Each structure stands twice: as structure tokens, then as C-alpha cells.
Amino acid sequence: MAASSKFIDTQKGEWAALAYPIEIVTESGLNKYQIAAGGDLQEASRIRLDARAKGFPDAFIAAYQNGARISMDEAKKLLSLE
């Protein structure tokens, strides 16, 4: 959703319009604000569209495995195996 070296109050502005819990992950001095969608790509796609409609035009889907970011192609392969 966003990355910033400063704290963002996710209870105000366009953030308050989101119906999903926001996770804050700190990496390399940046606070990364994201929504966890579990392992469901369709749900992640719906959330991305909703976030874009609510003021986050650059919202995108990022995939993680065991805490490490992976490519979407790798994520799709892993999901098809389950």
C-alpha cells in the first residue's frame, strides 16, 4: 500500500476507508504498510481493486513464502500445487 520512513496514521484519511487490517513491516529503515490476503490470489485481486478504488491507485499484489518475497509466477506455481 505504501512505504515511508515516517509513521503513517492508518486510522485517518483514505486509510480509514479500508475494511482490512493493515500490517506494518519494517525493512531497511522503511515502514511498509500492507494488507495480508492469505494464500488466495482471487481474494488478493479483489482487495487490490478495492484499495485502488479507495485512493490507492498504485496498490499491487506481493507474494511471500516463509517471510521472504517471491515472484508472482513462483507464487502461482505454489498455489497450483496445493
MDTraj code that builds the backbone (N, CA, C; nanometers):
import mdtraj as md
import numpy as np

residues = "MET ALA ALA SER SER LYS PHE ILE ASP THR GLN LYS GLY GLU TRP ALA ALA LEU ALA TYR PRO ILE GLU ILE VAL THR GLU SER GLY LEU ASN LYS TYR GLN ILE ALA ALA GLY GLY ASP LEU GLN GLU ALA SER ARG ILE ARG LEU ASP ALA ARG ALA LYS GLY PHE PRO ASP ALA PHE ILE ALA ALA TYR GLN ASN GLY ALA ARG ILE SER MET ASP GLU ALA LYS LYS LEU LEU SER LEU GLU".split()
xyz = np.array([
    [0.0823, -0.1183, 0.0000],
    [0.0000, 0.0000, 0.0000],
    [0.0870, 0.1251, 0.0000],
    [0.1881, 0.1240, 0.0889],
    [0.2759, 0.2403, 0.0971],
    [0.4017, 0.2025, 0.1731],
    [0.5046, 0.2826, 0.1556],
    [0.6287, 0.2676, 0.2318],
    [0.6756, 0.4070, 0.2709],
    [0.7201, 0.4203, 0.3964],
    [0.7616, 0.5515, 0.4455],
    [0.8602, 0.5347, 0.5596],
    [0.9523, 0.6288, 0.5701],
    [1.0429, 0.6275, 0.6852],
    [0.9742, 0.6865, 0.8076],
    [0.8608, 0.7524, 0.7857],
    [0.7843, 0.8116, 0.8952],
    [0.6577, 0.7286, 0.9201],
    [0.6049, 0.7404, 1.0408],
    [0.4828, 0.6699, 1.0771],
    [0.3638, 0.7292, 1.0024],
    [0.2760, 0.6434, 0.9508],
    [0.1512, 0.6854, 0.8875],
    [0.0374, 0.6418, 0.9777],
    [-0.0517, 0.7334, 1.0091],
    [-0.1682, 0.7008, 1.0914],
    [-0.2728, 0.6354, 1.0012],
    [-0.2864, 0.5042, 1.0127],
    [-0.3783, 0.4299, 0.9260],
    [-0.5235, 0.4379, 0.9725],
    [-0.5496, 0.5201, 1.0728],
    [-0.6876, 0.5400, 1.1193],
    [-0.7487, 0.6667, 1.0598],
    [-0.6732, 0.7362, 0.9751],
    [-0.7194, 0.8628, 0.9183],
    [-0.7149, 0.8599, 0.7657],
    [-0.7852, 0.9544, 0.7055],
    [-0.7821, 0.9727, 0.5608],
    [-0.8299, 0.8505, 0.4853],
    [-0.7687, 0.8284, 0.3686],
    [-0.8106, 0.7163, 0.2845],
    [-0.7857, 0.5814, 0.3514],
    [-0.6899, 0.5793, 0.4448],
    [-0.6624, 0.4549, 0.5182],
    [-0.7852, 0.4086, 0.5962],
    [-0.8582, 0.5020, 0.6538],
    [-0.9759, 0.4677, 0.7347],
    [-1.0863, 0.4045, 0.6506],
    [-1.0839, 0.4269, 0.5198],
    [-1.1872, 0.3714, 0.4320],
    [-1.1634, 0.2233, 0.4004],
    [-1.0442, 0.1752, 0.4298],
    [-1.0134, 0.0346, 0.4011],
    [-1.0749, -0.0559, 0.5070],
    [-1.1357, -0.1641, 0.4623],
    [-1.2029, -0.2564, 0.5543],
    [-1.1138, -0.3743, 0.5926],
    [-0.9835, -0.3575, 0.5777],
    [-0.8901, -0.4667, 0.6027],
    [-0.7857, -0.4224, 0.7047],
    [-0.7393, -0.5151, 0.7867],
    [-0.6327, -0.4775, 0.8808],
    [-0.5020, -0.4503, 0.8059],
    [-0.4349, -0.3457, 0.8467],
    [-0.3083, -0.3059, 0.7861],
    [-0.1939, -0.3633, 0.8682],
    [-0.1009, -0.4297, 0.8005],
    [0.0200, -0.4790, 0.8656],
    [0.1325, -0.3810, 0.8361],
    [0.2166, -0.3598, 0.9354],
    [0.3330, -0.2734, 0.9162],
    [0.4573, -0.3595, 0.9331],
    [0.5370, -0.3660, 0.8272],
    [0.6606, -0.4428, 0.8264],
    [0.7743, -0.3440, 0.8068],
    [0.8752, -0.3485, 0.8918],
    [0.9889, -0.2578, 0.8782],
    [1.1040, -0.3318, 0.8115],
    [1.1495, -0.2769, 0.6993],
    [1.2616, -0.3321, 0.6230],
    [1.3516, -0.2180, 0.5787],
    [1.4782, -0.2305, 0.6035],
    [1.5768, -0.1317, 0.5573],
    [1.5383, 0.0108, 0.5956],
    [1.4867, 0.0289, 0.7167],
    [1.4524, 0.1614, 0.7652],
    [1.3203, 0.2163, 0.7145],
    [1.2467, 0.1370, 0.6381],
    [1.1167, 0.1817, 0.5873],
    [1.0049, 0.1032, 0.6538],
    [0.8972, 0.1739, 0.6848],
    [0.7759, 0.1094, 0.7320],
    [0.6930, 0.0779, 0.6087],
    [0.6681, -0.0502, 0.5854],
    [0.5891, -0.0920, 0.4703],
    [0.4504, -0.1290, 0.5191],
    [0.3512, -0.0625, 0.4643],
    [0.2121, -0.0802, 0.5040],
    [0.1463, -0.1712, 0.4013],
    [0.0941, -0.2840, 0.4495],
    [0.0365, -0.3806, 0.3574],
    [-0.0840, -0.4515, 0.4183],
    [-0.1615, -0.5137, 0.3324],
    [-0.2779, -0.5920, 0.3729],
    [-0.2451, -0.7372, 0.3450],
    [-0.2652, -0.8245, 0.4413],
    [-0.2424, -0.9675, 0.4209],
    [-0.3706, -1.0313, 0.3697],
    [-0.3592, -1.1039, 0.2586],
    [-0.4769, -1.1673, 0.1993],
    [-0.4701, -1.3191, 0.2106],
    [-0.3768, -1.3704, 0.2860],
    [-0.3655, -1.5152, 0.2972],
    [-0.3107, -1.5745, 0.1691],
    [-0.3496, -1.6945, 0.1374],
    [-0.2964, -1.7612, 0.0192],
    [-0.3929, -1.7666, -0.0968],
    [-0.4827, -1.6727, -0.1062],
    [-0.5862, -1.6747, -0.2082],
    [-0.5645, -1.5602, -0.3065],
    [-0.5231, -1.5923, -0.4269],
    [-0.4934, -1.4902, -0.5270],
    [-0.6187, -1.4140, -0.5693],
    [-0.7328, -1.4820, -0.5760],
    [-0.8569, -1.4123, -0.6122],
    [-0.8934, -1.3091, -0.5057],
    [-0.8787, -1.3461, -0.3791],
    [-0.9069, -1.2500, -0.2710],
    [-0.8106, -1.1331, -0.2785],
    [-0.6834, -1.1619, -0.3029],
    [-0.5838, -1.0554, -0.3144],
    [-0.6190, -0.9607, -0.4289],
    [-0.6660, -1.0147, -0.5394],
    [-0.7053, -0.9316, -0.6542],
    [-0.8243, -0.8430, -0.6191],
    [-0.9232, -0.8986, -0.5471],
    [-1.0387, -0.8183, -0.5054],
    [-0.9958, -0.7055, -0.4112],
    [-0.9067, -0.7379, -0.3179],
    [-0.8586, -0.6368, -0.2235],
    [-0.7824, -0.5274, -0.2976],
    [-0.6989, -0.5659, -0.3940],
    [-0.6233, -0.4672, -0.4724],
    [-0.7175, -0.3724, -0.5455],
    [-0.8209, -0.4256, -0.6091],
    [-0.9172, -0.3408, -0.6803],
    [-0.9904, -0.2479, -0.5841],
    [-1.0282, -0.2997, -0.4682],
    [-1.0966, -0.2180, -0.3681],
    [-1.0041, -0.1066, -0.3178],
    [-0.8793, -0.1401, -0.2917],
    [-0.7836, -0.0398, -0.2444],
    [-0.7621, 0.0686, -0.3492],
    [-0.7529, 0.0289, -0.4746],
    [-0.7372, 0.1277, -0.5825],
    [-0.8570, 0.2206, -0.5888],
    [-0.9757, 0.1653, -0.5721],
    [-1.0976, 0.2460, -0.5763],
    [-1.1084, 0.3410, -0.4576],
    [-1.0370, 0.3100, -0.3489],
    [-1.0464, 0.3911, -0.2273],
    [-0.9255, 0.4819, -0.2071],
    [-0.8547, 0.5122, -0.3152],
    [-0.7495, 0.6127, -0.3054],
    [-0.6072, 0.5616, -0.3079],
    [-0.5869, 0.4344, -0.3432],
    [-0.4524, 0.3780, -0.3516],
    [-0.4292, 0.3252, -0.4932],
    [-0.4108, 0.4158, -0.5904],
    [-0.4022, 0.3747, -0.7309],
    [-0.2824, 0.2856, -0.7632],
    [-0.1811, 0.2862, -0.6792],
    [-0.0624, 0.2059, -0.7051],
    [-0.0612, 0.0733, -0.6295],
    [-0.1745, 0.0369, -0.5682],
    [-0.1810, -0.0883, -0.4926],
    [-0.1456, -0.2056, -0.5840],
    [-0.0686, -0.2995, -0.5320],
    [-0.0278, -0.4163, -0.6095],
    [-0.0229, -0.5381, -0.5179],
    [-0.0101, -0.6543, -0.5784],
    [-0.0034, -0.7791, -0.5032],
    [0.1425, -0.8207, -0.4919],
    [0.1836, -0.8531, -0.3717],
    [0.3178, -0.9059, -0.3466],
    [0.3016, -1.0415, -0.2805],
    [0.3812, -1.1370, -0.3234],
    [0.3733, -1.2721, -0.2688],
    [0.4932, -1.2994, -0.1783],
    [0.4663, -1.3717, -0.0699],
    [0.5699, -1.4080, 0.0264],
    [0.5623, -1.5565, 0.0568],
    [0.6772, -1.6171, 0.0786],
    [0.6836, -1.7557, 0.1258],
    [0.7833, -1.7605, 0.2402],
    [0.7366, -1.8069, 0.3542],
    [0.8213, -1.8149, 0.4743],
    [0.8872, -1.6813, 0.5068],
    [0.8133, -1.5728, 0.4878],
    [0.8621, -1.4397, 0.5216],
    [0.9486, -1.3728, 0.4168],
    [0.9791, -1.4432, 0.3078],
    [1.0624, -1.3862, 0.2009],
    [0.9756, -1.3590, 0.0781],
    [0.9973, -1.2454, 0.0158],
    [0.9197, -1.2099, -0.1023],
    [0.9598, -1.2989, -0.2196],
    [0.8591, -1.3446, -0.2942],
    [0.8826, -1.4276, -0.4118],
    [0.8080, -1.3669, -0.5303],
    [0.8423, -1.4126, -0.6499],
    [0.7767, -1.3601, -0.7697],
    [0.6332, -1.4116, -0.7766],
    [0.5496, -1.3409, -0.8510],
    [0.4116, -1.3839, -0.8680],
    [0.4061, -1.5154, -0.9449],
    [0.4959, -1.5363, -1.0398],
    [0.4986, -1.6633, -1.1128],
    [0.5264, -1.7790, -1.0171],
    [0.6212, -1.7602, -0.9273],
    [0.6526, -1.8640, -0.8291],
    [0.5335, -1.8878, -0.7358],
    [0.4680, -1.7799, -0.6944],
    [0.3511, -1.7928, -0.6070],
    [0.2393, -1.8690, -0.6766],
    [0.2156, -1.8390, -0.8034],
    [0.1105, -1.9081, -0.8779],
    [0.1408, -2.0569, -0.8894],
    [0.2674, -2.0900, -0.9118],
    [0.3064, -2.2313, -0.9183],
    [0.2821, -2.3003, -0.7848],
    [0.3189, -2.2344, -0.6754],
    [0.2991, -2.2923, -0.5434],
    [0.1505, -2.3105, -0.5128],
    [0.0683, -2.2128, -0.5503],
    [-0.0750, -2.2220, -0.5245],
    [-0.1404, -2.3317, -0.6060],
    [-0.0894, -2.3574, -0.7247],
    [-0.1499, -2.4616, -0.8089],
    [-0.1169, -2.6017, -0.7577],
    [-0.0132, -2.6122, -0.6759],
    [0.0254, -2.7410, -0.6192],
    [-0.0574, -2.7779, -0.4980],
    [-0.1220, -2.6787, -0.4365],
    [-0.1977, -2.7047, -0.3137],
    [-0.3335, -2.7621, -0.3440],
])
top = md.Topology()
chain = top.add_chain()
for i, resn in enumerate(residues, 1):
    res = top.add_residue(resn, chain, resSeq=i)
    for name in ("N", "CA", "C"):
        top.add_atom(name, md.element.get_by_symbol(name[0]), res)
traj = md.Trajectory(xyz[None], top)
